[in-house]
Structures are given as structure tokens and as C-alpha cells.
Amino acid sequence: MTKPRLSVIGTGYLGVTQAACMADLGFDVVAVDVNAEKIDRLAGGSLPFFEPGLAELVGKSLDSGRLRFTTSYDDIADSDVHFICVGTPQQRDSNAADLSYVDSSLDSLLPRLRNPCVVVGKSTVPVGTAERVAARITAEAPAGADVELVWNPEFLREGWAIEDTLRPDRLVFGVTSSRGEQCMRSVFEPLIDAGVPVVITDLATAQLVKVAANAFLATKISFINAMAEVCEVVHGDVKKLSEALSYDSRIGGRFLHAGLGFGGGCLPKDIRAFMARADELGVDQALSFLGEVDAINQRRRARMVDLALESLDGNFRDCRVGVFGASFKPNSDDIRDSPALDVASRIHDAGAEVIVYDPAALDNARRMYPALDYADSAVGAAHDADVLLHLTEWREFRDMDPAVLDDVVRRKNIVDGRNALDPERWRSAGWHYRALGRP
Ligand code: UDX
């Protein structure tokens, strides 16, 4: 059987990873995006974002001729399978997801579909979107009856995008017929043969799996951060608490690291969009706990600002604050809803001089937070600092020898917002070390 020809619509994290991984599996892939500058860059083998290993994989697939980038939907009209990988950001004036990119990609794709094909939704969407997409296909595609819709949510984490795509924990196919299921089984055959579990379900459940997974992960993080709040009052140690909980195999230790909480382009917006959708569906009570999950997450940022202030005897004026970390998590240059930059700018607004260093996200941070000051090294950010804030747990910071900062800082104060530094190491080097949720 000849391999189906694939198209990928949207060249963000999800789309580029999907396109490069599928080309690596031996498929011919054409990736389309309306942003010509992005397409030019990608066609030249360079990525508009940082993701370990992905530039190499894109380069390899371009060289083999199995991957092409284009701005023209005409180039994908004859593909057998179309993956919709466009972004669904939070709306500017509400918590709901903005589906305009999904709709505009369908505006361009559907009128061009003349052959039987399968449209696969991968973007994270409010439940009910797939059913609306199916109705649009029936109404607008010239080959309407022969165009099948499948929902196949993606669970990739930034920093692990290739691994999560080629060796996912599970594959979920929301289908309306055996044709859709067979198509997905043939596209994902190498992964299925390697033992990846497959869940076949309906469209509604497939859409829900994604938001339910992100809601659960956010809840797990906020649960341990709520325990950190309690620890702070009773002088307990949330890190020990989390370790003890993690040995219970029913609980497990992953996503149980207490600290500054979650940020990024997914968890915060996905739980808010899920609540907004539940509201529309009249089941808002079922998800009201997610409002608390969000509130706990926000309170950690405020608590971090308080700890910094306490280290400075209650006054930010005339103080220099060195910030280690700008990205929303290590091994990423993504600063979307970054807890680190949120805290840094709150402290700047409160009157301190704030100098930020990050190993990968400085360019993005400079662009989005021009009022902050930046340094090109950790030592530079620590120069004359009255307090250092460790806000993104890059290995570089975890491995740092406190002695290198001895003659650099003005006062030896450090607040560990990620519970990732070794308190003994810093204290024995003469530092006043504080952390979230620890004595
Ligand atoms: C997440 C989901 O993990 C992924 O499955 C989904 O497809 C997209 O959203 P991502 O946003 O890349 O992925 O980041 P992730 O690694 O999940 O971390 C999210 C945030 O939670 C980060 O800010 C991280 O610092 C924080 N986090 C994570 C914690 O505060 N504690 C933890 O124990 C784990």
C-alpha cells in the first residue's frame, strides 16, 4: 500500500514537530503557514523557537526531500491526510479560546478539497469544536461526503517535543467511522507496532482527553503548592512532604514539585478555556475547583514577591534584585505567562532595580518586558545585588558554586522559587537562603 501524503497546517511548536517527525517516519509531508517570514526561515532549516533536536530533524527531512514548507494551500490540496496544528490562544478579552486560526485554516482548506481525504484535528480546542468542524466539512468541501474528520489530540511538552511525538504515552483517535480509524492506524503504524497504547473513542471524548489531562496536571501542581502554603505556616517542609507522597504509587512523584507554579502557553490558558466552555455548557459547577487551582497558582507569585521583600527588610527602594531565569520552565526560550518574568516585573513596578539573566530566553524577554534590565550571565545579574531570586530551574543555576558570587553581590540573600537549589550548600557558604514552602 502506498503511504498517504500528509499535510500539516500551522507551523508553531506542534506543527513543526508533527511535520518533521512524520517526515522522519518516511512520509512525504508539506507544511503550510500563512506567515511567509516563518516559512522562509523553516525552509532554510532554521526554527523560529528553541526546541532541542528539532532543527536537526527538520534539516534532515528537508535534505531527504520528504519535508517541504509552503505558504500556498494549493500545495496541500491533494494530500491524503491534513493535520490541523494551528494555535488556539486565549481570547484578548475573555478566558475562552480564540478559534479564529482554526476557522481561517478551514476557510483556505475546505474549498480546495476535491479528493477523498481525512482531516485530523490536533489543536487543543473547547469540546464541541470538532462537531462544528465536521459540519463545516459537510457544507463547504466539494468532496464533502468523502472527507472524514478525526480528532487526535497532542500531548507534547516543550523541551521534549520529539520524544513526546515519536514515543507518546498514548494515542487517542476520536472517530466517526472505521475509515477514520484505519487511516490513523496506518499513519501511526510504527508507533503502534512499538507498543504505544491506542484509545479509540468519539469526537467529544477525544477533545476532552486533552483538556482533562492538562486540568489534572495543573491541579496536581496547585495541590502541592497549596500544601506549601500550609507548610509555610506550620514550619513544615513541602519538599519532604512531596517526597513522602511520591512513594505512594497511587499518587506518584511527577508534577508534584512545589515552587512558583505553572506558566507557559498551555496549562494556564487551557484550564481557563475549559472553565469558560463548562460555563457555556451549564456545567460550570463541575469545574469550579479549577478556579481555585488558578488562584493558588497566582498566589505563589505574590508570595515570591513577599519573600523577596522580607529579605530586603520590607523595602524595594534603592535595592538591586538579581533574577535567575526568564523562561516559563528550563530548556525552553518560551516566556508566555512566565512566572519568572511576572515576578520580576512586579518587583520592578514596586521600585527595585531588577536585572534578569536566562540562558535561552533573553531575546524574547527583552522584547516583551523592555522595562526590565538584563545581563548576559548569572554573575552579571548578581552584580551588586541585595537579593537573588531563582525563578527558573536551569541546570546552570542548580550547578552553580555560590563561592563565585561572593565578591559580586552586595548582600548574600537568595530566594529559591523552584526548590531546586541545595539549601545546605548555600547556607554553608554564608548565604541567607529562603524557599517557598520550606523552613
Ligand atoms: C504542558 C503539558 O505537560 C503537555 O502535555 C501539553 O501538551 C502542553 O502543556 P508544557 O507547557 O510544555 O506542557 O510544560 P510542562 O512541562 O507541563 O510544565 C508546565 C508548567 O508547570 C511549567 O511552568 C513548570 O515549571 C510547571 N511545573 C511542572 C511545576 O511547577 N511543578 C511540577 O511539578 C511540574
Residues whose N, C-alpha, C, O or C-beta is under 5 A from the ligand:
A	BS01	UDX	E154 F155 L156 R157 E158 I221 R254 F255 L256 H257 G261 F262 G263 G264 C266 L267 F328 K329
